[in-house]
Amino acid sequence: MTATIERGAPAGPTGPPARPRARRSPLQRREARFGLLFALPCFLLFLAFRFGPGLAGVALAFFHYEVGDTPRFTGLANLSRLLNDDLFWKALRVTVVYSVIAVPLSLVCSLAMALLVRKKFRTVTFFRSVFFLPVVTSLVLAATVFTWIFSSDGPWTRITGPVLGWLGGYDGSWLASSVWVLPAMALVSVWSRFGYGMLIILARLQDLPAELEEAALTDGASSWQRFRYIVLPQLKPALFFLAVIETTGSFQVFDLVYVMTGGGPAHGSYTLVFQLVDQGFKFFDLGYASAIGLALFVMTIVVAVIQRLTLGRES
């Protein structure tokens, strides 16, 4: 018996033969060309506004340019100035310390909340909404409220002040202390973002096959063993995604600093983006500000690659 196969519809090894591609009529091809033609201006505008400022910033990093002046090519002078700028290194240290505090804390809180609201109980929908509420709250408004909470008259200072005074490095309030100002801002950042991470991890948890945990439970595995050897390995893609997103956001923190401390005390919360804004819009040295932005971009890429090689390799 000989099977007859229609041209353009090869039979797969296991499944049914693929359907032949329908040929478009001349009218459909003409409509497709007009559609692409009408979409082309929007696509070009998207490319210009999406990538144009970034490319212009990279180019400006090699110029000396102040607002109202003619750009003057200076080569690597701005980058060389970065290496000899003590304030840049201080801002880099502040940014790294802030990220080291905020990113792991945010991941841990997101994971804990996702595991909590994964369980099925009567008011779980209410708690999911409450935990996600800070994500949609204005960060400027939240920072203003937390500025009062962490101030010398705020409730947080009244509760923790005696303990921190005994530990040392405390100067009346969290925001007035160069030691405690970064943990204070990291706590506000975690409060405002852990709901987003909880949502990502919860979506991944609901896709996990329940048979694996049930089989481990039958074999007598404890709750910690099921989490350590079954749940956590399968959450690696979600955790890697969140680590990259949180690290990028931490390196670009500005609004919290602007509202809560203005970079103080004594540059204790002076981040790289805050220095970039100062150079660009306070001193109008756009060339040097672009060099800071270029350095920040390169560092973010390097950190993302390191995270990929460590946490995301098996993902």
PyMOL commands that set and color helices and strands:
alter all, ss='L'
color gray80, all
select helices_A, chain A and resi 26-60+77-83+86-118+124-136+139-149+155-167+174-176+181-207+210-218+223-234+236-251+255-260+272-282+286-310
alter helices_A, ss='H'
color red, helices_A
select strands_A, chain A and resi 63-64+72-73
alter strands_A, ss='S'
color yellow, strands_A
deselect
rebuild
show_as cartoon
